[in-house]
């Protein structure tokens, strides 16, 4: 399976087991986003979930961790660039 790394370069996905940030199961297939992992099943469930579904709020809550990491990294990058 192919995916994109942080620089947008296509790479082979790791075949070792990772713990999904949504379902917390160990899986071999899925996507790595920053330091987080989302298994293929959860990725598909997220894409199919309607905002009216009961699971929608659960997915939003779990994905907030990823958003928080993105904001933290952006802040660190901005602070680092102003110190140069």
C-alpha positions as YAML, in Angstrom:
chain: A
units: angstrom
residues:
- id: 1
  name: UNK
  ca: [0.00, 0.00, 0.00]
- id: 2
  name: UNK
  ca: [1.30, 3.48, -0.83]
- id: 3
  name: UNK
  ca: [0.91, 6.66, 1.18]
- id: 4
  name: UNK
  ca: [2.37, 10.15, 1.51]
- id: 5
  name: UNK
  ca: [4.97, 11.15, 4.06]
- id: 6
  name: UNK
  ca: [5.10, 14.59, 5.75]
- id: 7
  name: UNK
  ca: [6.82, 16.09, 2.71]
- id: 8
  name: UNK
  ca: [4.16, 14.81, 0.30]
- id: 9
  name: UNK
  ca: [6.43, 12.11, -1.14]
- id: 10
  name: UNK
  ca: [4.88, 8.76, -2.07]
- id: 11
  name: UNK
  ca: [6.25, 5.95, 0.09]
- id: 12
  name: UNK
  ca: [5.50, 2.34, 0.97]
- id: 13
  name: UNK
  ca: [3.38, 2.02, 4.10]
- id: 14
  name: UNK
  ca: [5.00, 0.19, 6.99]
- id: 15
  name: UNK
  ca: [4.08, -3.47, 7.24]
- id: 16
  name: UNK
  ca: [4.64, -3.68, 10.99]
- id: 17
  name: UNK
  ca: [1.73, -3.38, 13.38]
- id: 18
  name: UNK
  ca: [0.57, 0.06, 14.53]
- id: 19
  name: UNK
  ca: [-2.14, 0.98, 17.01]
- id: 20
  name: UNK
  ca: [-5.07, 2.83, 15.45]
- id: 21
  name: UNK
  ca: [-5.84, 6.15, 17.12]
- id: 22
  name: UNK
  ca: [-9.57, 5.59, 16.49]
- id: 23
  name: UNK
  ca: [-10.31, 1.97, 17.45]
- id: 24
  name: UNK
  ca: [-7.06, 1.31, 19.37]
- id: 25
  name: UNK
  ca: [-6.57, -2.07, 17.64]
- id: 26
  name: UNK
  ca: [-3.22, -3.21, 16.31]
- id: 27
  name: UNK
  ca: [-3.34, -3.26, 12.50]
- id: 28
  name: UNK
  ca: [-0.92, -3.66, 9.63]
- id: 29
  name: UNK
  ca: [-2.72, -1.56, 7.01]
- id: 30
  name: UNK
  ca: [-3.73, 2.05, 7.24]
- id: 31
  name: UNK
  ca: [-2.37, 5.57, 7.06]
- id: 32
  name: UNK
  ca: [0.20, 7.37, 9.18]
- id: 33
  name: UNK
  ca: [-0.51, 11.05, 9.69]
- id: 34
  name: UNK
  ca: [2.22, 12.83, 11.65]
- id: 35
  name: UNK
  ca: [2.83, 10.48, 14.59]
- id: 36
  name: UNK
  ca: [-0.67, 8.97, 14.52]
- id: 37
  name: UNK
  ca: [-2.05, 5.92, 12.69]
- id: 38
  name: UNK
  ca: [-5.58, 5.26, 11.37]
- id: 39
  name: UNK
  ca: [-6.39, 1.72, 10.24]
- id: 40
  name: UNK
  ca: [-8.03, 1.09, 6.88]
- id: 41
  name: UNK
  ca: [-11.35, 0.06, 8.49]
- id: 42
  name: UNK
  ca: [-11.59, 3.28, 10.51]
- id: 43
  name: UNK
  ca: [-10.50, 5.38, 7.55]
- id: 44
  name: UNK
  ca: [-13.35, 3.91, 5.50]
- id: 45
  name: UNK
  ca: [-15.82, 4.33, 8.39]
- id: 46
  name: UNK
  ca: [-14.83, 7.99, 8.79]
- id: 47
  name: UNK
  ca: [-15.35, 8.61, 5.06]
- id: 48
  name: UNK
  ca: [-18.78, 6.95, 5.09]
- id: 49
  name: UNK
  ca: [-20.08, 8.49, 8.32]
- id: 50
  name: UNK
  ca: [-22.80, 11.08, 7.96]
- id: 51
  name: UNK
  ca: [-22.90, 14.02, 10.40]
- id: 52
  name: UNK
  ca: [-26.22, 12.63, 11.68]
- id: 53
  name: UNK
  ca: [-24.67, 9.25, 12.61]
- id: 54
  name: UNK
  ca: [-23.98, 8.47, 16.26]
- id: 55
  name: UNK
  ca: [-20.33, 7.71, 15.45]
- id: 56
  name: UNK
  ca: [-19.69, 11.16, 13.95]
- id: 57
  name: UNK
  ca: [-19.08, 12.84, 17.31]
- id: 58
  name: UNK
  ca: [-16.84, 9.96, 18.40]
- id: 59
  name: UNK
  ca: [-14.69, 10.32, 15.27]
- id: 60
  name: UNK
  ca: [-14.46, 14.10, 15.74]
- id: 61
  name: UNK
  ca: [-13.34, 13.66, 19.34]
- id: 62
  name: UNK
  ca: [-10.68, 11.11, 18.40]
- id: 63
  name: UNK
  ca: [-9.38, 13.24, 15.51]
- id: 64
  name: UNK
  ca: [-8.97, 16.28, 17.77]
- id: 65
  name: UNK
  ca: [-5.72, 14.70, 19.02]
- id: 66
  name: UNK
  ca: [-4.38, 14.83, 15.47]
- id: 67
  name: UNK
  ca: [-5.51, 18.44, 15.04]
- id: 68
  name: UNK
  ca: [-3.83, 19.35, 18.34]
- id: 69
  name: UNK
  ca: [-0.58, 17.80, 17.17]
- id: 70
  name: UNK
  ca: [-0.74, 19.73, 13.89]
- id: 71
  name: UNK
  ca: [-1.28, 23.02, 15.74]
- id: 72
  name: UNK
  ca: [1.57, 22.24, 18.15]
- id: 73
  name: UNK
  ca: [3.97, 21.44, 15.29]
- id: 74
  name: UNK
  ca: [2.96, 24.58, 13.41]
- id: 75
  name: UNK
  ca: [3.53, 26.69, 16.53]
- id: 76
  name: UNK
  ca: [6.93, 25.11, 17.12]
- id: 77
  name: UNK
  ca: [7.87, 25.69, 13.49]
- id: 78
  name: UNK
  ca: [6.76, 29.33, 13.68]
- id: 79
  name: UNK
  ca: [8.64, 29.92, 16.93]
- id: 80
  name: UNK
  ca: [11.75, 28.28, 15.49]
- id: 81
  name: UNK
  ca: [11.67, 30.41, 12.37]
- id: 82
  name: UNK
  ca: [11.43, 33.67, 14.35]
- id: 83
  name: UNK
  ca: [14.46, 32.72, 16.46]
- id: 84
  name: UNK
  ca: [16.71, 32.35, 13.40]
...
